[in-house]
Amino acid sequence: MLERNFEHAGHEYLEENSPVITKPTDPESVKLLEQKLEQYDEWLEEMKRRSQHSHPNLRQDTTVTQRWYGKQILTALLTNSEVKTFDFAYKLYGEQGNKFDSPNFGGACKIIDRYTQDKNYLKESVEKQVLITLTD
């Protein structure tokens, strides 16, 4: 059974009447979402590489998990134009079983949903990640 922890941010994305995340219609926002997906891919690959050489820590694991869910949500959104978050949570739960992390899934939904509704926030996030990558 999918655990729904109503004490964490993003829990509303795990309810039966949960929000549907919809892909923006303007080309600039879509391009920014595609860039964000590329950043998630690159970041997750880098974390995978680094984890081979260091001990994991809880904060890093949480960030990796939330970004992994963000990548799944963004991929589905760019492919299908919308993500019904409750249905998508059950799909992932079916694949992951007890490893499904509802707080991190809800948090990722909240972030991706904000990206789709606030182009400036999305743009700043993409630009910030580019700066972090350049200084790393």
C-alpha positions in Angstrom: 0.0 0.0 0.0 1.3 3.4 -1.0 2.2 5.3 2.2 0.9 8.8 2.3 2.6 10.9 4.9 0.6 14.1 5.3 3.2 15.8 7.4 5.7 16.3 4.6 5.7 19.0 2.0 4.2 17.8 -1.3 1.8 15.3 0.3 -1.1 16.8 -1.8 0.5 15.1 -4.9 -0.3 11.7 -3.3 -4.0 12.2 -2.8 -6.6 10.8 -5.1 -7.7 14.3 -6.2 -4.0 15.3 -6.6 -2.9 18.0 -9.0 -2.1 17.3 -12.6 1.2 18.8 -13.7 0.8 20.2 -17.1 3.5 21.0 -19.6 3.6 24.7 -20.5 2.6 25.7 -23.9 5.3 28.4 -24.6 8.4 27.1 -26.4 10.9 28.9 -24.0 9.5 27.1 -21.0 9.6 23.8 -22.7 13.2 24.4 -23.7 14.0 25.3 -20.1 12.4 22.1 -18.9 14.4 20.1 -21.4 17.6 21.8 -20.1 16.6 21.0 -16.5 16.1 17.4 -17.4 19.6 17.4 -18.9 20.9 18.9 -15.7 19.2 16.2 -13.6 20.8 13.5 -15.8 24.3 15.1 -15.5 23.9 15.7 -11.8 22.7 12.1 -11.1 25.5 10.6 -13.2 28.1 12.8 -11.3 26.6 11.7 -7.9 26.8 8.0 -9.1 30.4 8.5 -10.0 31.3 10.2 -6.7 29.5 7.7 -4.6 31.8 5.0 -5.8 34.6 6.9 -4.1 33.0 8.1 -0.9 30.7 7.1 1.9 27.0 8.0 1.4 25.3 10.4 3.8 21.6 10.9 4.5 21.4 14.5 3.1 23.0 13.4 -0.1 20.8 10.3 -0.4 17.7 12.5 0.1 18.8 14.9 -2.6 19.7 12.1 -5.0 16.3 10.4 -4.4 14.3 13.7 -4.9 16.2 14.5 -8.1 15.7 11.0 -9.4 12.0 11.4 -8.9 12.2 14.9 -10.5 13.9 13.3 -13.6 11.1 10.7 -13.8 8.4 13.3 -13.6 10.1 15.6 -16.1 10.6 12.8 -18.5 6.9 11.8 -18.3 5.8 15.4 -18.6 7.8 16.2 -21.7 6.7 12.9 -23.3 3.0 13.0 -22.4 2.3 16.8 -21.8 0.8 16.1 -18.4 1.5 14.0 -15.3 -1.4 12.8 -13.1 0.6 12.7 -9.9 -1.6 10.2 -8.0 -1.5 7.8 -10.9 2.2 8.3 -11.5 2.9 7.7 -7.8 1.1 4.3 -8.0 3.0 3.4 -11.2 6.3 4.1 -9.5 5.1 2.3 -6.3 4.3 -0.7 -8.5 7.8 -0.7 -9.8 9.6 0.1 -6.5 7.4 -1.5 -3.9 8.5 -0.5 -0.4 11.4 1.4 -1.7 9.0 4.1 -3.0 9.8 7.3 -1.1 6.6 9.3 -0.8 8.1 12.4 0.8 10.7 12.7 -1.9 8.2 12.0 -4.6 5.9 14.7 -3.3 8.8 17.1 -2.9 9.9 16.5 -6.5 6.3 17.0 -7.7 6.1 20.3 -5.9 9.3 21.5 -7.5 8.4 20.4 -11.0 4.9 21.8 -10.7 6.4 25.2 -9.7 8.7 25.0 -12.7 5.7 24.6 -15.0 3.9 27.6 -13.5 6.8 30.0 -12.8 9.1 30.5 -15.7 11.3 32.9 -13.8 11.8 30.3 -11.0 12.7 27.7 -13.7 15.0 30.0 -15.5 16.9 30.9 -12.3 17.1 27.2 -11.4 18.6 26.3 -14.7 21.1 29.3 -14.6 22.1 28.5 -11.0 22.8 24.9 -11.9 25.0 26.0 -14.8 27.0 28.3 -12.5 27.4 25.5 -9.9 28.7 23.2 -12.7 31.1 25.8 -14.0 32.6 26.3 -10.5 32.7 22.7 -9.5 
